[in-house]
Amino acid sequence: MKKIISQLVVAIVCALLGFLLTYQFKMLSLQEDAKAIAQNQDILSQIEVLKKERDELSETNKTLSEEIKRLEENAAEEGALESEIKKQLDNTRMHLGLLDVKGSGITIIITPKTTIFGESTTDSTVSISEEELIHIINLLWYSRAEAISVNDIRITPQTGIKTSGKSISIGSVGLVDPKSKIVIKAIGDKAKLNVGVSFGNSLGYGALKNYNVETKTSDDIVINKTTQSLRSEYIKPVQ
């Protein structure tokens, strides 16, 4: 009888210890989850603050641009010299990506290849990265492109392209998904642009061989202005 009672006591103690250990483990897990949630909330809060600041800067930039444009138009009415200055300023803005532009050029459509079962080949092969996108953009610049966009994101002299996790960052304003369709537009001499991207195996470079790449020339391509503010904190004109 005593032996049975002892065994029962041992069993109860073991059960209690097991319960306590399980409870402590759950509490630790909950604490870790709470910390992770708090960190995520902090990150989300910071992102919202940065988005708000970006929107405010964009709105300020828009207001200033409209005011400058109004002053230039008033000045241009005074004579030929002022009109020529305004024309040069407009050309500069177009090249910097500060204005919507249109003209003849080329469109490059990049889509992942699919298997006979309809699955994307990028699930089992290497996806394109910053290297392939930069390669195409360099080809277009070298072929005398005057304006370029990637998925309607304008490329400017200050637009950086960098692989970021499973996506590709285009400056600070957008992400490109390598597993989805990518559309690159370029305005310029459409014949020269077409020769530039068609020469040799230019569009079969690197991971591009895992994609279908189609090119189309057109006389009416529209490329929107950049939504990324250009910075000039350190550069100064040489006197």
KEKE-3310 file (N, C-alpha, C; in steps of 0.2 Angstrom, whole numbers, plus 5000, padded with zeros to 4 digits):
npx = (5004:5009:5019:5012:5006:5017:5022:5011:5012:5025:5021:5012:5020:5029:5020:5016:5028:5030:5019:5023:5035:5030:5022:5030:5038:5028:5026:5038:5038:5027:5032:5043:5036:5028:5038:5043:5032:5031:5043:5040:5029:5036:5044:5035:5029:5039:5041:5029:5031:5042:5036:5026:5034:5041:5030:5026:5038:5037:5026:5029:5040:5033:5024:5034:5040:5029:5028:5040:5039:5029:5035:5045:5038:5031:5043:5047:5039:5044:5054:5065:5077:5074:5065:5072:5081:5071:5067:5079:5080:5068:5072:5083:5076:5068:5078:5082:5072:5061:5049:5035:5037:5036:5037:5046:5052:5056:5050:5053:5048:5048:5045:5043:5047:5037:5033:5027:5017:5012:5019:5030:5046:5055:5054:5062:5074:5087:5083:5081:5092:5098:5109:5106:5095:5102:5111:5103:5098:5110:5113:5103:5105:5118:5114:5109:5097:5085:5076:5071:5061:5057:5045:5036:5043:5053:5069:5083:5097:5101:5095:5097:5099:5096:5097:5085:5082:5070:5066:5069:5075:5071:5078:5072:5058:5051:5048:5053:5047:5055:5048:5037:5030:5040:5042:5051:5053:5059:5064:5069:5079:5071:5076:5090:5090:5083:5093:5103:5099:5097:5108:5120:5119:5112:5100:5100:5107:5115:5103:5093:5090:5081:5069:5056:5059:5053:5053:5047:5044:5039:5030:5024:5027:5025:5032:5032:5035:5048:5045:5054:5063:5076:5092:5104:5114:5127:5134:5141:5142:5156:5165)
npy = (4994:5006:5007:5009:5021:5029:5029:5035:5048:5051:5051:5061:5072:5072:5075:5088:5094:5093:5100:5113:5115:5115:5126:5137:5136:5140:5153:5159:5158:5166:5178:5181:5181:5193:5202:5202:5206:5219:5225:5224:5233:5245:5246:5247:5259:5268:5267:5272:5285:5289:5288:5298:5309:5308:5310:5323:5330:5328:5335:5348:5350:5349:5360:5370:5368:5371:5385:5390:5387:5395:5408:5407:5406:5419:5427:5423:5428:5441:5442:5436:5430:5427:5417:5407:5403:5398:5387:5379:5376:5368:5357:5353:5348:5338:5329:5326:5319:5326:5330:5324:5314:5311:5301:5293:5276:5261:5247:5235:5219:5208:5192:5178:5162:5148:5131:5116:5112:5124:5131:5143:5145:5151:5147:5136:5140:5152:5168:5185:5198:5213:5215:5210:5220:5232:5229:5229:5243:5250:5246:5253:5266:5267:5266:5278:5282:5293:5294:5283:5270:5259:5247:5258:5267:5280:5282:5290:5301:5299:5287:5272:5255:5240:5223:5218:5208:5197:5205:5218:5234:5250:5264:5274:5273:5262:5244:5229:5214:5199:5188:5192:5200:5212:5228:5238:5254:5265:5280:5287:5286:5274:5264:5264:5260:5248:5240:5241:5233:5221:5216:5203:5192:5200:5202:5189:5188:5182:5178:5181:5172:5163:5169:5175:5187:5201:5213:5229:5241:5259:5274:5282:5283:5285:5291:5293:5307:5307:5301:5303:5313:5323:5325:5338:5340:5341:5343:5357:5371:5375:5389)
npz = (5000:5005:4995:4984:4986:4987:4974:4968:4973:4968:4954:4954:4957:4947:4936:4940:4939:4925:4921:4925:4919:4905:4906:4909:4897:4888:4892:4890:4876:4873:4878:4869:4857:4860:4861:4848:4841:4846:4841:4828:4827:4830:4819:4809:4813:4811:4797:4793:4798:4790:4777:4778:4779:4767:4758:4762:4758:4744:4741:4744:4735:4723:4724:4724:4712:4703:4706:4702:4688:4684:4687:4677:4665:4665:4664:4652:4643:4641:4632:4618:4623:4637:4634:4627:4638:4646:4638:4638:4652:4653:4645:4653:4664:4659:4656:4668:4673:4679:4672:4664:4649:4631:4616:4602:4603:4612:4619:4632:4636:4650:4655:4666:4661:4658:4663:4655:4663:4667:4678:4685:4679:4687:4699:4701:4696:4693:4697:4689:4694:4701:4693:4680:4676:4677:4667:4655:4656:4654:4641:4635:4638:4632:4619:4616:4622:4629:4639:4652:4659:4672:4675:4675:4684:4684:4678:4684:4685:4699:4702:4710:4709:4716:4723:4734:4746:4741:4731:4719:4722:4716:4716:4729:4728:4723:4721:4712:4707:4704:4699:4692:4678:4670:4664:4653:4647:4635:4628:4612:4598:4589:4580:4583:4596:4596:4589:4597:4609:4603:4598:4596:4610:4619:4626:4632:4643:4658:4670:4662:4653:4658:4656:4645:4633:4626:4613:4608:4596:4595:4591:4600:4615:4632:4646:4663:4675:4688:4705:4715:4725:4720:4726:4732:4742:4744:4732:4723:4712:4702:4704)
capx = (5000:5014:5023:5007:5005:5024:5022:5006:5015:5030:5018:5009:5025:5031:5015:5016:5034:5029:5015:5026:5039:5026:5019:5036:5040:5023:5027:5044:5036:5023:5036:5046:5031:5027:5044:5043:5026:5033:5048:5037:5025:5040:5046:5029:5028:5045:5039:5024:5034:5046:5031:5023:5039:5042:5024:5027:5043:5035:5021:5033:5043:5028:5022:5040:5041:5024:5029:5046:5037:5025:5039:5048:5033:5031:5049:5048:5035:5047:5058:5068:5082:5071:5061:5078:5083:5066:5068:5085:5078:5063:5076:5086:5071:5066:5083:5083:5066:5056:5044:5032:5039:5034:5041:5047:5056:5056:5047:5055:5043:5051:5041:5046:5045:5033:5033:5021:5011:5010:5022:5035:5053:5059:5053:5067:5080:5089:5079:5085:5094:5100:5114:5102:5092:5107:5114:5098:5098:5116:5112:5098:5109:5123:5111:5106:5091:5085:5072:5070:5057:5056:5038:5033:5047:5058:5076:5086:5105:5102:5092:5101:5096:5099:5093:5083:5078:5067:5064:5074:5073:5072:5079:5068:5051:5048:5051:5052:5046:5058:5044:5032:5031:5044:5041:5056:5052:5065:5063:5075:5079:5069:5080:5096:5088:5082:5099:5107:5097:5096:5115:5123:5115:5112:5094:5100:5113:5114:5097:5088:5089:5075:5063:5054:5060:5050:5054:5042:5046:5033:5031:5021:5029:5024:5036:5030:5041:5050:5042:5059:5066:5083:5096:5110:5116:5135:5137:5141:5145:5163:5165)
capy = (5000:5012:5008:5012:5029:5033:5029:5040:5054:5053:5052:5068:5077:5073:5078:5095:5097:5093:5106:5119:5116:5117:5133:5141:5136:5144:5160:5162:5159:5172:5184:5182:5184:5200:5207:5202:5211:5226:5227:5225:5239:5250:5247:5250:5266:5271:5267:5277:5292:5291:5289:5304:5314:5308:5314:5331:5333:5328:5340:5354:5350:5350:5367:5374:5367:5375:5392:5391:5386:5401:5413:5406:5408:5426:5429:5421:5433:5447:5442:5429:5428:5423:5411:5402:5401:5393:5381:5376:5374:5363:5352:5350:5345:5332:5324:5324:5315:5330:5331:5318:5315:5306:5301:5286:5272:5254:5244:5228:5216:5202:5188:5172:5156:5143:5124:5113:5112:5131:5133:5147:5142:5155:5144:5131:5142:5158:5174:5190:5202:5220:5214:5210:5226:5237:5228:5232:5250:5252:5245:5258:5273:5267:5266:5285:5283:5300:5293:5276:5269:5252:5247:5265:5270:5284:5281:5297:5301:5297:5281:5266:5248:5235:5218:5219:5202:5193:5210:5223:5241:5255:5270:5274:5274:5256:5237:5225:5207:5196:5183:5195:5204:5218:5232:5243:5258:5269:5285:5289:5284:5267:5260:5263:5257:5241:5237:5240:5228:5215:5214:5197:5189:5206:5200:5183:5189:5180:5175:5183:5166:5160:5173:5177:5194:5203:5220:5232:5248:5263:5281:5285:5280:5290:5290:5298:5310:5303:5303:5303:5319:5324:5329:5342:5343:5341:5346:5364:5373:5377:5396)
capz = (5000:5005:4989:4979:4988:4985:4966:4966:4975:4962:4948:4954:4957:4940:4932:4942:4936:4918:4919:4927:4913:4900:4907:4908:4890:4885:4895:4887:4869:4873:4879:4863:4852:4862:4859:4840:4839:4848:4837:4821:4827:4830:4812:4805:4815:4808:4790:4792:4798:4784:4771:4779:4777:4759:4755:4763:4754:4737:4740:4744:4729:4718:4725:4722:4704:4700:4707:4697:4681:4683:4686:4671:4660:4665:4662:4645:4639:4640:4626:4615:4628:4642:4631:4626:4644:4649:4634:4641:4658:4652:4642:4658:4668:4655:4656:4675:4675:4683:4668:4660:4642:4626:4610:4599:4607:4612:4625:4633:4641:4652:4659:4668:4657:4662:4661:4652:4668:4669:4683:4683:4679:4692:4706:4701:4693:4696:4695:4688:4699:4699:4688:4673:4675:4676:4660:4650:4656:4652:4634:4632:4638:4627:4612:4615:4625:4632:4645:4653:4665:4674:4678:4676:4688:4680:4680:4684:4687:4706:4704:4711:4708:4721:4725:4741:4748:4735:4726:4717:4724:4711:4720:4735:4727:4721:4721:4706:4708:4698:4697:4689:4672:4671:4658:4653:4642:4633:4622:4609:4591:4590:4577:4586:4603:4594:4587:4604:4613:4599:4596:4600:4615:4624:4631:4635:4648:4665:4672:4657:4649:4661:4654:4639:4632:4620:4612:4603:4594:4595:4590:4605:4621:4637:4652:4668:4679:4694:4711:4719:4725:4718:4731:4730:4748:4744:4725:4722:4706:4702:4702)
cpx = (5004:5018:5018:5007:5011:5024:5017:5009:5020:5027:5015:5014:5028:5026:5015:5022:5033:5025:5019:5031:5036:5024:5025:5038:5035:5024:5033:5042:5032:5027:5040:5042:5029:5032:5044:5038:5028:5038:5045:5033:5030:5043:5041:5028:5033:5044:5034:5026:5038:5041:5028:5028:5041:5036:5024:5032:5041:5030:5024:5037:5039:5026:5028:5041:5035:5025:5035:5043:5033:5029:5043:5044:5032:5037:5050:5044:5038:5052:5061:5073:5079:5068:5066:5080:5077:5066:5074:5083:5073:5067:5080:5081:5069:5071:5084:5077:5061:5050:5041:5035:5036:5038:5042:5052:5055:5053:5050:5051:5047:5046:5044:5043:5041:5034:5027:5015:5009:5013:5028:5042:5057:5058:5059:5073:5081:5085:5083:5086:5095:5105:5111:5099:5097:5110:5110:5098:5104:5116:5108:5102:5114:5120:5107:5099:5091:5080:5071:5066:5057:5049:5035:5037:5053:5065:5080:5093:5106:5098:5096:5096:5099:5094:5092:5079:5076:5065:5070:5072:5076:5072:5075:5061:5048:5052:5049:5052:5049:5053:5038:5034:5035:5044:5046:5054:5058:5063:5069:5074:5077:5073:5087:5095:5087:5088:5103:5105:5097:5103:5118:5117:5113:5106:5094:5105:5110:5107:5091:5086:5083:5069:5062:5055:5058:5051:5049:5044:5039:5035:5028:5022:5028:5028:5035:5036:5042:5046:5047:5062:5074:5087:5102:5113:5124:5138:5136:5144:5152:5163:5171)
cpy = (5006:5013:5011:5020:5032:5034:5035:5047:5056:5055:5059:5073:5078:5076:5086:5098:5098:5099:5113:5121:5119:5124:5138:5142:5141:5151:5163:5163:5165:5179:5186:5184:5191:5205:5208:5207:5218:5229:5228:5231:5245:5251:5249:5257:5270:5272:5272:5284:5294:5292:5296:5310:5314:5312:5321:5334:5333:5334:5347:5355:5352:5357:5372:5374:5371:5382:5394:5391:5393:5407:5413:5408:5416:5429:5428:5426:5440:5448:5436:5426:5424:5417:5406:5399:5396:5387:5376:5372:5368:5356:5348:5346:5338:5327:5322:5320:5319:5332:5324:5319:5309:5306:5294:5283:5265:5252:5236:5225:5209:5198:5181:5166:5152:5136:5122:5112:5119:5134:5138:5144:5145:5152:5139:5134:5149:5164:5180:5195:5209:5220:5214:5217:5231:5236:5231:5239:5253:5252:5251:5265:5273:5268:5273:5286:5290:5299:5286:5275:5261:5251:5254:5269:5274:5283:5288:5296:5299:5291:5275:5260:5243:5230:5219:5213:5198:5198:5214:5230:5245:5261:5269:5274:5267:5250:5233:5218:5203:5190:5185:5198:5210:5222:5238:5247:5263:5274:5287:5287:5276:5262:5258:5259:5249:5237:5236:5235:5221:5212:5208:5194:5194:5204:5193:5182:5186:5176:5176:5177:5162:5164:5174:5185:5196:5211:5223:5239:5252:5270:5285:5282:5286:5287:5295:5301:5306:5306:5303:5310:5319:5328:5332:5345:5344:5344:5353:5366:5376:5384:5398)
cpz = (5000:4998:4983:4980:4986:4977:4964:4967:4969:4956:4948:4954:4950:4935:4934:4939:4928:4916:4920:4921:4907:4900:4906:4901:4886:4886:4891:4879:4868:4874:4873:4858:4854:4860:4852:4838:4840:4843:4830:4821:4827:4823:4808:4807:4811:4800:4789:4793:4792:4778:4772:4777:4770:4756:4756:4759:4746:4736:4740:4738:4723:4718:4722:4714:4701:4700:4702:4690:4680:4682:4679:4665:4659:4662:4654:4640:4638:4634:4624:4620:4633:4640:4630:4633:4647:4645:4637:4648:4658:4649:4648:4663:4665:4656:4664:4678:4679:4679:4665:4653:4638:4620:4607:4603:4607:4619:4626:4638:4643:4657:4660:4663:4661:4659:4658:4657:4671:4675:4681:4684:4685:4699:4707:4698:4696:4693:4693:4694:4697:4693:4681:4671:4673:4669:4655:4650:4653:4644:4631:4632:4632:4620:4611:4618:4629:4638:4646:4660:4666:4678:4680:4682:4684:4683:4679:4686:4694:4707:4704:4711:4712:4723:4733:4743:4742:4730:4724:4718:4718:4714:4726:4734:4724:4721:4714:4708:4703:4696:4694:4683:4674:4664:4658:4647:4641:4627:4619:4601:4591:4586:4580:4593:4601:4592:4593:4608:4610:4597:4600:4604:4621:4629:4633:4640:4655:4665:4667:4653:4651:4660:4647:4638:4626:4619:4606:4602:4594:4594:4595:4612:4626:4643:4657:4672:4685:4700:4717:4719:4724:4724:4729:4737:4748:4737:4725:4715:4707:4700:4697)
residu = (MET:LYS:LYS:ILE:ILE:SER:GLN:LEU:VAL:VAL:ALA:ILE:VAL:CYS:ALA:LEU:LEU:GLY:PHE:LEU:LEU:THR:TYR:GLN:PHE:LYS:MET:LEU:SER:LEU:GLN:GLU:ASP:ALA:LYS:ALA:ILE:ALA:GLN:ASN:GLN:ASP:ILE:LEU:SER:GLN:ILE:GLU:VAL:LEU:LYS:LYS:GLU:ARG:ASP:GLU:LEU:SER:GLU:THR:ASN:LYS:THR:LEU:SER:GLU:GLU:ILE:LYS:ARG:LEU:GLU:GLU:ASN:ALA:ALA:GLU:GLU:GLY:ALA:LEU:GLU:SER:GLU:ILE:LYS:LYS:GLN:LEU:ASP:ASN:THR:ARG:MET:HIS:LEU:GLY:LEU:LEU:ASP:VAL:LYS:GLY:SER:GLY:ILE:THR:ILE:ILE:ILE:THR:PRO:LYS:THR:THR:ILE:PHE:GLY:GLU:SER:THR:THR:ASP:SER:THR:VAL:SER:ILE:SER:GLU:GLU:GLU:LEU:ILE:HIS:ILE:ILE:ASN:LEU:LEU:TRP:TYR:SER:ARG:ALA:GLU:ALA:ILE:SER:VAL:ASN:ASP:ILE:ARG:ILE:THR:PRO:GLN:THR:GLY:ILE:LYS:THR:SER:GLY:LYS:SER:ILE:SER:ILE:GLY:SER:VAL:GLY:LEU:VAL:ASP:PRO:LYS:SER:LYS:ILE:VAL:ILE:LYS:ALA:ILE:GLY:ASP:LYS:ALA:LYS:LEU:ASN:VAL:GLY:VAL:SER:PHE:GLY:ASN:SER:LEU:GLY:TYR:GLY:ALA:LEU:LYS:ASN:TYR:ASN:VAL:GLU:THR:LYS:THR:SER:ASP:ASP:ILE:VAL:ILE:ASN:LYS:THR:THR:GLN:SER:LEU:ARG:SER:GLU:TYR:ILE:LYS:PRO:VAL:GLN)
# end
